[in-house]
Amino acid sequence: MSALVTNLPPESATWAAENGEALGASRADVLLADIFQAVTGQPHPLRPQPKDRAAVEHHESTAARLRAQRARVAAQRPKEAS
């Protein structure tokens, strides 16, 4: 039974309920919202939001740690001679 639910398209109500996603958001919709965010730096207003706030906070803290690590690595690189 779980294989049938797992393989449902994201547009189905059962798949959305099982995965905590908003109903009606297809993969293409989510990808387009991600592209919008990459270009503008702002989340798309219609992008489905996860219901689990703890997961969102974990993602945000992980992203902040990665940005800080990127800055540290960039600061350690020798400057290129012009």
C-alpha positions, 0 to 999 in steps of 0.5 A: 500500500505504501508503494502506491501512495509514494508513487502518486503524483504530487498533484494528488490530495493523498500525496500532499497529505502524506508529505505535508505539502500544499495541495495543487503544487506540482514539481514544476510549480515548486521548481519555478518558485525556486527559480524565482527565489534564485533570481530575485532573492525573495521567496515566491509568494505562492510557494508552498510552505512546509508545515513543520517549523522545526524543519524550516528553522533547521534549514535556515540555521544550516544555510547560515552556517554554510554562508559563514563557512563560505566567507571564512574559506574566501577570506583564507584564499590568497589574493590574486595578483593583477 
